[in-house]
Amino acid sequence: MGREWRRIGVQFLGLPNHRLEQLEEKHQGDLVMQAFGVLLQWRKKEGKAATAARLHSILSAQDVALQPEALNCLLEPGQG
């Protein structure tokens, strides 16, 4: 997800901007933890609907700036 974590969180995962600001402040300079925090916030927001298959579907959209091979692990057995 890299530097696109904020855009993905707001635009594709429907997270409020203030949550992302909190993540950015909490994990200043640590892109991995910021991106991971976005995924945790999404899981918390979605509850039982937050499956690996659903995340794959959302992040596979043409407008999301992620490499398709980066998402393949979401479809592996036992991931969702």
N, C-alpha and C positions, 0 to 999 in steps of 0.2 A: 504494500500500500504506500509506503514511503511518504514523501512530502504531500501526497494527495489525501492523506488521512482525514483532514478537516473537511474537504469538499465531499468526500465519500460519506462521511458521517452525517452531514447536513442534507446533501442532495439525494443520496440514494438510500440511506438507512433511517432518515427522518428524525435525527437527533437534534435537540435544541442547541443553538449556538453557545449558550451559557455553559452547558455541560462540557463542550469542547474547549472552551476557554479555561475551565477548571482543570481539565486534563493537561492542557498545554502548560499551565502554571505548575501543576504538581510534578510533571515529568519534563521540565525544561531541558531542551537540547537532546532528549532521548526519543528519537522517532519511533523506535520499536515499541517502547512502552506507551507512547501516545496512540499508535495504531492499535495496539492490543487493548488499550482502554476504550477505544471506540467500539471494538467488537464486544467487550464486556458490557458497555452501556446499552448496545443494541440488544444483547441477550437479555439483559434485565428488563428492558422496555417491552420486548416481544414475548417473554415468558416461554411457554411450551411451543409456541410457533417458531421460535428461533432455532431452526434445524440447520444442519450443514447444507442440506439440499436447497433450502430456501435462500441461505446466504449465497450459495453458488449461483442460483438463479438471478438474484439481485445484482451481484457483482459481475455477472457475465453480460450485462447490458452493454450495448455498443458505446455508450457515452462514458463508461467507467474506464479510466486509464490504467488498467491492469493487464498483464500478460495472461492469456488463457492458461498456460501451463502452471502459473502460480496458483490457480484455483483447482487444479485436478485433484489435489489431496482431499478436497471437500467431498468428492464423490467416491472415495475409497471405502470399502466395507468397514463398518464399525465407526464411522465418523458422523453419524447423524441420526 
